Structures are given as C-alpha cells and as structure tokens.
Amino acid sequence: MSFGLFKSSAPPIAVDFGVSALKMLQLLPGDPPSLLAAAMLATPDELIDKPAERLSFQTEALPNLLRKGGFRGKRAVCSVSCTQAFVQHMQVQPTPGARTEFLVSEQVRLITGRDPSGFVLRHIDVCEVSRGGVKKQEVIVIALPRETVIEHMKALKSVRLEPVGVHTEHMALSRSIGHLQRRAEDKQSTIMLVDLGYGSTKVVVVREGEPVLAKSVLIAGRQLDGAVAKAGKCALSDARRRRAVDGVSRVSPLQSAPRAILSASSAVPAAKSTSGGSGGGSGGGTGATTLAEDRRVNATPPGFTALTPGVAPQDDPALAEQTLAETIADEIAMCHRYHQALFPDHAVDRVIFTGGGAERPDLCQAVTNALRLPTLAADPLSGLPRPGDFKALGLDLSRPTPGWAMPLGLAVSPTDL
C-alpha cells in the first residue's frame, strides 16, 4: 500500500472535515503504521446543518490543532463529504472507438444535467453484467465538483498546509482496513464496511483490497437525533446530549415477545355432534355440529402481546429512533442484495461497523438483524503502536474509536493530487 511519501520525510496529515467533528491524524509508515499525532474538535450544535460555516469554523481551528497536537510537516490530505460528492454505480455499454472515461462522463452529464468538465471524475471497473441480453461494464463512478475540491484546497492552503490529496469518504473507508489484511486468506475475503456517520451512512464492499460496491445512504445520526428531538419536543442539541449521556435504546413490546407456534390440534377446539355420533348417520340428525365454548375470547394467550386499536404513539423518542434505525438497516440490506446480484459466487464474509453510529447499540442491532451476517464493531486506533508519552488532543484513546476509520483511511491514501 502506498503511503504517499515523496520528497518530504514527514508523512501526510489526514484532515477529515466531518459533520460532527474535525478529525486530524498523522501516522508513521510501518506494518502496521504507528500513531504520530491525533486531534479532534467537536462541531458546535449551531453549525451542524450549515456546511459552509462549518468548514470555515474548522479551517480557523486548524492552526491551533496543528500546533498543540504535535503534527509535523505541511503536507495534507483531506476528504470531501459524500453529501457533496457523486458516487454511483453505472452500467456502460462498450462502444468501438470510445473510451470508458468518455462513456462515463456522458452518463454523468445525463444524470446530473451538468457539464462533466465541472467534475473531477474517476471510475472503478467492477465486473461485466448482462442487461436484456446485452453485455455491459459495471463501474463505480466517483465525481467531485471542481468547485468543492478547490474550496477544500483553499481551506488547507489558508493555514499554510500543502494539499497533496483530496479523496471521497468511500475510498478512504476502503483503505482503512488495509493493515488488517496482511495474510493471503484475508485479502481473498469479502468485507462489507458500514460507516454509520453523523451526516450520512456509507456502504463499501471490499475484495482483494479494492472496492466492488460503494453506496451512500443520506439517513444517519443527524436524522436519528432529529427524530428523537421532534418526538421528545426538544432541541437537536438536547437530543445529542441525551444520546451521549444515555447511550441506550429500548425495544417495542412486539420485539420483546417470544414467537409462538400453534399446532393444528390446539388451534381448533373439539367439535361435538348433536346426535352423539359422527354427525353423518341417519336417525334424523341434521349433521350440524356445536362448537365448544372458546375460552380464549378476550384473553391473551402466552407468547402474544395484545394490541390496542388506534394510531401508534408519535411522541416516544425511543420508538422514533428505532423506526428510523430500521429504515437505515433496510437501505443497507438493499446494498447487500445488490452485491449478491453482481457477485453470486462471492458472499460477504463479515460486516464491519465504523463511524460514531457504531456506538449506538440499537442501530447496530437493527442492521445486524437485517443482514443476518457476522458483524464486528471497529476500533481503528486501538491496534496501532504509539509512543509511551503519546497524547491525543480532544480524544480519549481509552474508549473505542469507531469514528476514526475515515481519518485512518485518509492517512494511508495516495498523495497524487
């Protein structure tokens, strides 16, 4: 894996302009790499939904973090939020004399309605597919608006950093597990990375170190907190603090009730013939039967929960959070089915949760239930060597760090800007 070391001896500084926090990370190359510096600054509540003002705030904070965090050198790589990027699967039909780059750019023109020259375009060949008997090439298209790339480069230059790489979150995420796949059998496995971020949810399937699926779900922690705030009739900031303090979720009575299986013999009460016989003989019998009294009426049998007719309550924060978590889980499950359709012979071996949402047990459980695959929660920084006197600025390394997969992936990304 390239660590992007060119003329300068100092490794690049990874700058993750995240929605919930600004994260910075610098690694010393190695196998595995070791921690050199790390710093984090949380985003003020009032800037969560203001991208331009948030970037300005984070840019102004960079010099202080660079100085106090012990970062070395001036070379930096940064990420662009998937909410500002175009990452999509496409099928292009090979045409004699036409390069794939041209075919992709024309599809981007049709979908976005913009001149493709206004994007920094990349594509990744995935596999060959057949649509209506016609063979096409499946590709992952990555398009960053040039004005967005320039905006991020200016932010770095304004604090005297030299931008050497601007990457999408999906690509950074796919590189975050490279140091964990050192064995040959590890590289052959198929891993689904699910980044449960605050501004968005990212899904990347990696095989042999390369992404074969990349999808974005624009429902994430921000929307979960928003649903809780609306149901609980409180401010978004209060909902964020509630989650930070409580960190627990509840399940509905329907989920907690065990499943009941009724056999045919127990489901139907015994019938009695008015004639005392089979009800089918002579002797003036009408053949009618009288059912025994059903004592289950108005009673709740074991294994069931009685439901009261009416509208489900809309003011329960836990229920609101659970409902949206299940929506996110359904979207991720659709990504899994898409991968299954592309690669029926390469099943996903395991799912790894990253992002701050990996600390939300209700969300992780909903996704696990939807996928029915082995799942793990990542702690990206825990396994990296560090000096004995290492101190992270604004970060407690004694706790899990699932939200640091993105900065880690950035730190080992190419510096080929």
Secondary structure per residue as TSV (DSSP state, phi and psi in degrees):
chain	resnum	aa	ss	phi	psi
A	1	M	-	360.0	137.6
A	2	S	-	-79.8	134.0
A	3	F	-	-103.7	6.1
A	4	G	-	66.2	40.6
A	5	L	-	-94.7	111.2
A	6	F	-	-107.1	-120.4
A	7	K	S	-72.2	-37.3
A	8	S	-	-77.8	145.3
A	9	S	S	-82.4	-19.0
A	10	A	S	-81.9	131.2
A	11	P	-	-67.8	159.5
A	12	P	-	-67.7	151.6
A	13	I	E	-94.6	122.9
A	14	A	E	-85.2	125.9
A	15	V	E	-119.7	111.4
A	16	D	E	-103.2	102.7
A	17	F	E	-79.7	75.0
A	18	G	-	-81.0	165.9
A	19	V	S	-71.4	-47.4
A	20	S	S	-86.7	-18.6
A	21	A	E	-164.8	154.3
A	22	L	E	-93.1	125.2
A	23	K	E	-122.6	139.0
A	24	M	E	-131.4	139.1
A	25	L	E	-147.0	139.7
A	26	Q	E	-134.2	130.7
A	27	L	E	-119.0	147.1
A	28	L	E	-89.5	129.7
A	29	P	-	-58.1	145.3
A	30	G	S	170.0	-178.9
A	31	D	S	-130.5	87.9
A	32	P	S	-83.6	167.7
A	33	P	-	-66.7	159.3
A	34	S	E	-118.2	156.1
A	35	L	E	-73.8	132.5
A	36	L	E	-110.7	-44.2
A	37	A	E	-158.2	147.9
A	38	A	E	-151.5	140.2
A	39	A	E	-151.4	150.6
A	40	M	E	-145.1	143.4
A	41	L	E	-135.5	120.6
A	42	A	E	-70.0	148.0
A	43	T	-	-81.3	130.6
A	44	P	-	-59.6	146.2
A	45	D	G	-55.0	-37.8
A	46	E	G	-71.9	-9.6
A	47	L	G	-107.1	-0.8
A	48	I	T	-55.6	-43.4
A	49	D	T	-100.9	20.0
A	50	K	-	-127.1	85.3
A	51	P	H	-56.5	-45.9
A	52	A	H	-65.3	-46.1
A	53	E	H	-68.2	-33.3
A	54	R	H	-66.3	-43.3
A	55	L	H	-63.6	-39.0
A	56	S	H	-63.3	-43.6
A	57	F	H	-61.7	-45.2
A	58	Q	H	-67.3	-37.1
A	59	T	H	-64.1	-42.8
A	60	E	H	-64.5	-26.1
A	61	A	H	-83.8	-14.3
A	62	L	H	-58.0	-48.5
A	63	P	H	-56.6	-42.4
A	64	N	H	-65.2	-41.1
A	65	L	H	-68.0	-38.4
A	66	L	H	-62.2	-42.9
A	67	R	H	-72.0	-51.5
A	68	K	H	-75.8	-23.6
A	69	G	H	-83.3	-9.3
A	70	G	T	77.1	28.4
A	71	F	-	-75.4	149.9
A	72	R	-	-117.9	147.1
A	73	G	S	78.3	-176.1
A	74	K	S	-124.4	-8.1
A	75	R	E	-77.8	135.8
A	76	A	E	-142.4	146.6
A	77	V	E	-120.7	148.4
A	78	C	E	-140.2	169.0
A	79	S	E	-112.2	156.2
A	80	V	E	-114.4	129.2
A	81	S	-	-56.6	143.3
A	82	C	T	-66.6	-16.8
A	83	T	T	-71.7	-16.2
A	84	Q	S	-108.3	-0.1
A	85	A	S	-113.4	161.0
A	86	F	E	-111.2	106.9
A	87	V	E	-126.0	114.1
A	88	Q	E	-153.1	148.2
A	89	H	E	-82.4	140.4
A	90	M	E	-138.5	157.7
A	91	Q	E	-116.8	122.5
A	92	V	E	-115.7	140.1
A	93	Q	-	-93.1	118.6
A	94	P	-	-55.5	132.6
A	95	T	-	-125.5	128.4
A	96	P	T	-55.0	129.6
A	97	G	T	85.1	-4.7
A	98	A	-	-113.0	127.3
A	99	R	-	-76.3	153.2
A	100	T	H	-59.9	-36.9
A	101	E	H	-57.0	-41.0
A	102	F	H	-68.4	-44.0
A	103	L	H	-61.5	-40.4
A	104	V	H	-65.0	-45.1
A	105	S	H	-62.4	-35.7
A	106	E	H	-69.4	-35.8
A	107	Q	H	-66.7	-38.9
A	108	V	H	-62.3	-38.9
A	109	R	H	-60.9	-44.1
A	110	L	H	-66.7	-40.7
A	111	I	H	-75.8	-43.3
A	112	T	H	-91.3	-20.9
A	113	G	-	73.1	15.1
A	114	R	S	-117.4	154.7
A	115	D	-	-64.0	124.6
A	116	P	G	-61.4	-18.4
A	117	S	G	-68.4	-14.1
A	118	G	G	-82.8	2.8
A	119	F	E	-118.9	152.3
A	120	V	E	-90.8	108.4
A	121	L	E	-103.4	136.7
A	122	R	E	-139.4	153.6
A	123	H	E	-141.3	153.0
A	124	I	E	-122.5	122.2
A	125	D	E	-69.2	131.1
A	126	V	E	-107.4	-61.8
A	127	C	E	-168.6	173.4
A	128	E	E	-94.3	134.5
A	129	V	E	-126.5	163.7
A	130	S	E	-120.5	125.2
A	131	R	E	-125.2	111.1
A	132	G	T	63.0	33.3
A	133	G	T	81.5	0.0
A	134	V	E	-105.3	128.5
A	135	K	E	-79.5	131.4
A	136	K	E	-133.4	164.4
A	137	Q	E	-101.5	121.8
A	138	E	E	-80.6	128.7
A	139	V	E	-134.5	152.7
A	140	I	E	-98.9	120.6
A	141	V	E	-100.6	129.4
A	142	I	E	-120.8	116.5
A	143	A	E	-129.4	120.2
A	144	L	E	-108.4	125.2
A	145	P	E	-57.1	132.2
A	146	R	H	-59.6	-36.0
A	147	E	H	-66.0	-31.3
A	148	T	H	-70.8	-42.3
A	149	V	H	-61.1	-45.5
A	150	I	H	-63.2	-39.6
A	151	E	H	-60.4	-43.3
A	152	H	H	-70.8	-36.3
A	153	M	H	-64.7	-40.9
A	154	K	H	-63.5	-37.2
A	155	A	H	-61.1	-42.7
A	156	L	H	-69.4	-42.8
A	157	K	H	-65.9	-29.8
A	158	S	T	-65.6	-19.4
A	159	V	T	-112.7	22.8
A	160	R	T	65.6	31.2
A	161	L	-	-97.8	149.3
A	162	E	E	-100.4	109.0
A	163	P	E	-70.3	123.2
A	164	V	E	-121.7	3.6
A	165	G	E	-171.5	134.2
A	166	V	E	-128.1	119.6
A	167	H	E	-127.5	156.0
A	168	T	E	-79.7	158.2
A	169	E	H	-64.8	-34.5
A	170	H	H	-63.1	-44.3
A	171	M	H	-68.8	-39.5
A	172	A	H	-62.2	-40.7
A	173	L	H	-63.3	-40.9
A	174	S	H	-65.1	-24.2
A	175	R	H	-91.8	-6.4
A	176	S	T	-73.2	-14.5
A	177	I	T	-110.5	9.6
A	178	G	G	-57.8	-41.1
A	179	H	G	-72.6	-10.7
A	180	L	G	-92.6	-10.1
A	181	Q	-	-112.4	66.7
A	182	R	-	-93.0	-25.6
A	183	R	S	-82.3	153.3
A	184	A	H	-60.5	-40.7
A	185	E	H	-68.4	-28.8
A	186	D	H	-65.7	-40.6
A	187	K	H	-69.4	-23.0
A	188	Q	H	-84.0	-13.4
A	189	S	S	-76.3	157.4
A	190	T	E	-108.8	118.7
A	191	I	E	-114.7	132.0
A	192	M	E	-101.5	118.6
A	193	L	E	-97.8	124.8
A	194	V	E	-118.4	106.3
A	195	D	E	-92.5	106.5
A	196	L	E	-89.1	76.2
A	197	G	-	-80.6	-175.6
A	198	Y	S	-91.4	-37.4
A	199	G	S	-90.5	-23.5
A	200	S	-	-163.1	166.1
A	201	T	E	-113.3	129.5
A	202	K	E	-113.5	139.0
A	203	V	E	-124.4	123.9
A	204	V	E	-133.6	129.2
A	205	V	E	-105.1	126.2
A	206	V	E	-117.2	132.7
A	207	R	E	-138.3	131.8
A	208	E	T	55.6	37.2
A	209	G	T	79.1	0.0
A	210	E	E	-120.7	143.1
A	211	P	E	-71.9	133.4
A	212	V	E	-115.6	-5.1
A	213	L	E	-152.6	137.2
A	214	A	E	-145.0	120.4
A	215	K	E	-136.3	154.5
A	216	S	E	-119.4	140.5
A	217	V	E	-122.5	115.3
A	218	L	S	-86.0	37.0
A	219	I	-	-127.6	126.7
A	220	A	S	-156.4	-155.7
A	221	G	H	-57.9	-37.2
A	222	R	H	-61.2	-43.3
A	223	Q	H	-71.0	-34.4
A	224	L	H	-62.9	-46.7
A	225	D	H	-65.0	-36.0
A	226	G	H	-64.2	-39.9
A	227	A	H	-65.8	-39.9
A	228	V	H	-65.4	-41.6
A	229	A	H	-63.7	-41.5
A	230	K	H	-67.2	-45.0
A	231	A	H	-68.1	-37.1
A	232	G	H	-88.6	0.1
A	233	K	T	53.8	51.8
A	234	C	-	-136.6	171.6
A	235	A	-	-74.2	156.6
A	236	L	H	-58.2	-39.7
A	237	S	H	-61.3	-37.0
A	238	D	H	-67.6	-37.9
A	239	A	H	-65.8	-39.2
A	240	R	H	-63.8	-42.5
A	241	R	H	-68.2	-37.4
A	242	R	H	-60.3	-43.5
A	243	R	H	-66.5	-39.0
A	244	A	H	-65.4	-34.6
A	245	V	H	-83.2	-48.4
A	246	D	H	-78.4	-57.7
A	247	G	-	61.2	23.0
A	248	V	-	-123.5	160.2
A	249	S	-	-135.9	156.7
A	250	R	-	-115.7	157.8
A	251	V	-	-113.5	156.0
A	252	S	-	-74.5	160.5
A	253	P	H	-56.7	-32.9
A	254	L	H	-64.1	-36.3
A	255	Q	H	-73.2	-32.0
A	256	S	H	-82.7	-15.7
A	257	A	S	-76.5	134.9
A	258	P	-	-70.3	154.7
A	259	R	-	-74.6	142.6
A	260	A	-	-117.6	138.3
A	261	I	-	-117.3	121.7
A	262	L	-	-102.1	128.4
A	263	S	-	-81.1	162.9
A	264	A	H	-62.2	-35.5
A	265	S	H	-69.9	-31.9
A	266	S	H	-88.7	-16.0
A	267	A	H	-81.6	-26.6
A	268	V	S	-115.5	123.2
A	269	P	-	-68.4	157.4
A	270	A	-	-67.1	144.5
A	271	A	E	-102.3	143.4
A	272	K	E	-117.4	133.2
A	273	S	E	-83.7	140.2
A	274	T	T	-68.0	-21.2
A	275	S	T	-93.9	-5.1
A	276	G	S	81.2	-5.2
A	277	G	S	-108.1	-145.7
A	278	S	-	-80.7	-12.0
A	279	G	S	84.5	0.9
A	280	G	-	-115.1	1.0
A	281	G	S	-92.6	-178.1
A	282	S	S	-81.9	-171.4
A	283	G	S	104.0	18.1
A	284	G	S	84.1	2.5
A	285	G	-	-67.2	144.1
A	286	T	-	-83.6	-13.0
A	287	G	-	84.3	-3.4
A	288	A	-	-78.1	154.8
A	289	T	E	-122.4	151.9
A	290	T	E	-111.6	122.7
A	291	L	E	-77.5	141.0
A	292	A	-	-65.1	154.8
A	293	E	-	-60.0	128.7
A	294	D	-	-87.2	104.2
A	295	R	T	-78.6	0.2
A	296	R	T	-84.2	-11.1
A	297	V	T	-59.8	132.6
A	298	N	T	64.2	14.3
A	299	A	-	-117.2	151.9
A	300	T	-	-105.2	110.8
A	301	P	-	-69.3	158.2
A	302	P	T	-58.6	142.1
A	303	G	T	91.3	-2.0
A	304	F	-	-122.0	159.9
A	305	T	-	-121.3	127.5
A	306	A	-	-70.4	137.4
A	307	L	-	-111.2	136.6
A	308	T	-	-95.3	124.4
A	309	P	S	-57.7	146.0
A	310	G	S	139.1	-175.1
A	311	V	-	-85.6	135.7
A	312	A	-	-62.3	142.9
A	313	P	-	-62.5	136.7
A	314	Q	S	-105.3	1.4
A	315	D	-	-109.5	20.6
A	316	D	-	-100.1	108.0
A	317	P	H	-57.0	-40.9
A	318	A	H	-63.9	-40.0
A	319	L	H	-67.4	-40.6
A	320	A	H	-62.1	-42.4
A	321	E	H	-65.9	-42.4
A	322	Q	H	-63.3	-42.9
A	323	T	H	-61.2	-44.3
A	324	L	H	-70.9	-34.9
A	325	A	H	-61.5	-38.6
A	326	E	H	-68.9	-31.4
A	327	T	H	-65.4	-44.7
A	328	I	H	-60.3	-43.4
A	329	A	H	-60.8	-40.3
A	330	D	H	-63.5	-40.7
A	331	E	H	-63.5	-41.6
A	332	I	H	-67.4	-37.7
A	333	A	H	-62.8	-35.6
A	334	M	H	-65.4	-36.7
A	335	C	H	-61.8	-41.6
A	336	H	H	-62.9	-42.3
A	337	R	H	-65.6	-35.1
A	338	Y	H	-63.6	-42.5
A	339	H	H	-63.9	-40.8
A	340	Q	H	-60.4	-37.8
A	341	A	H	-68.4	-36.6
A	342	L	H	-74.0	-40.3
A	343	F	-	-130.2	74.1
A	344	P	T	-63.2	-20.8
A	345	D	T	-97.1	3.1
A	346	H	S	-129.5	83.1
A	347	A	-	-71.6	151.8
A	348	V	-	-68.9	127.0
A	349	D	-	-80.9	-38.9
A	350	R	E	-158.7	161.9
A	351	V	E	-116.1	134.2
A	352	I	E	-117.9	122.0
A	353	F	E	-87.5	132.0
A	354	T	E	-129.3	-179.7
A	355	G	S	85.0	161.5
A	356	G	G	-60.5	-27.8
A	357	G	G	-66.9	-14.0
A	358	A	G	-67.1	-12.2
A	359	E	G	-92.9	2.7
A	360	R	-	-97.6	100.7
A	361	P	H	-59.7	-33.9
A	362	D	H	-64.7	-41.4
A	363	L	H	-68.4	-45.9
A	364	C	H	-61.3	-40.2
A	365	Q	H	-66.6	-38.9
A	366	A	H	-63.2	-42.7
A	367	V	H	-67.6	-42.8
A	368	T	H	-60.0	-42.8
A	369	N	H	-63.8	-37.1
A	370	A	H	-73.1	-36.6
A	371	L	H	-87.1	-34.0
A	372	R	-	54.8	48.5
A	373	L	S	-130.4	158.3
A	374	P	-	-60.1	131.3
A	375	T	E	-126.7	149.0
A	376	L	E	-136.0	147.5
A	377	A	E	-100.2	128.0
A	378	A	-	-79.8	150.8
A	379	D	-	-136.6	74.1
A	380	P	T	-55.7	-36.3
A	381	L	T	-89.0	-13.7
A	382	S	T	-66.2	-32.8
A	383	G	T	-91.9	2.5
A	384	L	S	-89.6	133.5
A	385	P	-	-60.9	151.3
A	386	R	-	-149.4	153.1
A	387	P	-	-62.2	155.6
A	388	G	T	-61.4	-30.3
A	389	D	T	-99.7	17.2
A	390	F	-	-66.8	133.3
A	391	K	-	-134.0	128.2
A	392	A	-	-91.9	138.0
A	393	L	B	-86.4	118.2
A	394	G	T	75.6	15.5
A	395	L	-	-138.6	131.8
A	396	D	-	-97.8	104.0
A	397	L	T	-77.9	-3.0
A	398	S	T	-79.4	-10.8
A	399	R	S	-106.8	159.8
A	400	P	-	-58.9	149.7
A	401	T	-	-125.8	55.6
A	402	P	G	-63.4	-24.7
A	403	G	G	-75.9	1.6
A	404	W	G	-103.8	12.4
A	405	A	H	-65.7	-38.1
A	406	M	H	-66.1	-50.4
A	407	P	H	-59.7	-36.6
A	408	L	H	-63.3	-44.6
A	409	G	H	-63.8	-37.8
A	410	L	H	-63.5	-40.2
A	411	A	H	-64.1	-23.6
A	412	V	T	-110.3	14.7
A	413	S	S	-83.5	156.9
A	414	P	-	-59.6	147.0
A	415	T	-	-109.8	66.9
A	416	D	-	-117.2	28.8
A	417	L	-	-61.2	360.0
